[in-house]
């Protein structure tokens, strides 16, 4: 038989547990990071933010995480994003400082050869509006390019010209689309927006979705470039907690 004291203690414990369970949803969300391995010759990359492991074995031309949890939570404050070969995780190939604030959603794109390598940091826009896209040229072998997007299989339409293979961090901007639906995205050498494209793919956009297209070198020198399509405002309320990096 429970006493009044037992009931009072139980009520207090229940209230404390309820408060703890709701703590993850109160206040601004933790900073979040996704990574893309575009380092030619690095089949598997280790990606870290300070002592936090974003990915231990990130394949080439692949986004870290999973479709349902694409981002990894990292601590707020000053940090450094580093990419290394998974075979030698303690030897960074490229790194960049970053001060993280609550609510940040950051794409870290490492590309080029290992000497030199480039690390591009982009802030994702998760606010639903019209369908929008942005383009990142992370393919040094392709040189400056034009991204051309039109209705499905027409090969003509909006052109974003002269996108160089080294873009200043934070300068890639979203381009709002007039509508949703099927499109054809083609990539041409800068100033040559007709004839054979470097790569061309059909895509579909829904209203309110925001996308980043990343042009990468082939996994081995001399091959065709790769166009990676990443949705930026998918399940932004979910993220995995980063495990500590093994020493």
N, C-alpha and C positions, 0 to 999 in steps of 0.2 A: 504493500500500500504506500503510495507516494505521500510525503508530507508537503505542507505549504512551502517549506524551504527547498525541497527537491524541485517543485514546480517552478519556483522563482529562479533557481539556478539554471534549469533547463531553458526557460524563456530568455534569460540573458545570453546563454550560449547560442541559442538559435538566432538571436538578433545579431550577435557578432559574426556568425557564419554567413548570414545573409548580407551583411555589409561587406565582408571580404569577397563574396562571390560577385558582387556588383562592382568591385573596384576596378576591374579591367575595362569597364565601359564608361567610367566617369572621367571627365577631364579630356584634354587633347590626346589624340593617339600618339603612340611612340613613333619616332622616325623609322622609315622603312627603306630598304635597299633591294634592288634587283641587279643582276649582273649578266653581261653578255661577253662570252669569250670569242673575240675576233683575232686572237694572236696566232698568226700563221706559223705552223710548225709546233704549236702547243696543243696536242690532242686533248689533254685534260688539264684544266687550270684549277688552282686553289685560290679562292677569293676570300679576303678577310677585311674586317673593319676593326682595327685595333686587335684586341684579343678575341673578337667574335668571328666565328666561321660562317660566312654566307654560303659558300659551297666548297666542298673538299675535292670534288672531281667533276668540274663543269666541262662538258664536251664542247668542241669547236662549233661555232655558229649556233649556239644554244642559249636560251634564257634560263637563268637559275630558278629554283623553286618548282612548284607544280601549278597546273591550271587553276586550282582552287586556292592555293596559298603562294602566289607568285612573289610576294615580298618577304623579306626577313627583317624582324625588328632589331634595331641597334640602339645603343645608349645615346641620349642627348649629349651635346657638348662637342668639344674639339676631338677629332679623330682623323684617321688616315685609311683610305681604301687602297688595298694592295692586291695585285695579281701576281701569281707565281705559277710555275709548273707544279702539277700535283706530285711529280717525282721529287721535287726539291722545294717543298712549301716554305721553308725558312729563308729562301733567297728570292726576294721580289724582283720581278721583271719590270714592273712599272707601278707607281703609287702616286697618290695625290691627297693633300690634306683637304678636310671638309669639316665644317662646323655644323652639326646636326641640331635641328630644332624640332619640337613636337609638331607632328603633322607632315613633316617632310616625306616625300615619295621620290626617291632618287634612282635613276638608271645609271649604272656604271658600265661603260663600254670600252673595253681594252682591245686595241687593234694594231695592225701593222706587223712587221717582223720583230723579233725580240731585241734587235738593235737597229734603229730605235723603235720603241713602242710608244703608243699614244693612249692616254686615258681620258675619255670624254665623260663628263658628268652632266646629266640632264635632269631637270625637275619635271615630274609628270603632272599633268593637269587632270584632275579627277572630276571636275565640275561638269555635269551633263549639260549639253547644249546641242547645237547642230553637230552633225557628224564632222569630224575634223581630222586632219592628218598632218604629220611633220616628217621630214626626210633627213636622214643622217648619212653622210657619205663617209664610211669607215673603210674605204677600199683604196689605199694608196696606189695600187696597180692600175686602177681605172682612171686615175687623174680626175680633173674636174668633170662633172657630169650634169646633165639636165634630167630631171624627173618629169615625165609627161603623163598626165592622167586624163582619160576621157571616158565616155560611156563604153560599155562592154564591147571589146573587140574592134573599136573604131581607130585606136591608135592616135587619137588627137584630143586636145582639150587643154586643161590648165597645165602650164609649164612652170616649174621652178628651176630657173636656169643657173648655171655656173656654180653648182654646189661643190666646193673644193674638198679634197680628202682630209684637210685639217680645218675643223671648224672650232672657233673659240667656244670654250665651255659656256653653255647657257644661251647660245645664239640661235639654236634650232627652234623655229617658231611654228605653231600650229597654223594650218591653212583651213579655214572653214569651207565646207562644201555647200553647194546650193541645195543639195538634197541627198537622200540616201539611195541605196540600190547597188547595181552591178557596175563596176568600172574595170578598165584595163590600165595597169600601171606599167610604164616602160621606162627604161633607163638608157640614155644615149650619151655618147661623148658630147661635151659642152658645145653648143652651137650646131649640132647635127641631129635635129629632131625628126628625122625621117630615115627610111632605109632600115637595115638590120640593127636591132637594138642589142645592147650588151646583155640585157635580160628583160623579159616581159611576162607579166603574170596577171590573171584575172582575180579580182577581189570583190568582196561584198561588204557594204557598210550599212549598219542600222542607225536610225536617228539616235542622237545623244551619245554615240560612241566616239572615242578618241584613240588614234592609232599612231604608232611610230614605225616607220620603215627604215631599216638599217641595211645599207649596202656594204657587204664584206668581201674581202678577197677570197679566192678559193682556198681550200685547205692546204693545197700544195701549189707552188709557183706554176704559172702558165695556164691554169684552169679557168673556167668561167666563174664570174662573181656570184655571190649568194645574196638574195634579198630576203631578209628576215622581217616578218610582220608581227608586231607586238601590240596588244591592246592595253591602253594606259589606265582605263577607269573600270577595270573588272574586279569585283570583289575587294574593294579597297579597305573594307572593314576587317579583313582577315589577313593574318601574317603569322609566320612561325617565329618563335624565339630562337635567336642564334645560339648554337652551342659554343662553348669555349674552344678556342683553337688549341690543338694538342701541341705540346712543347717538344 
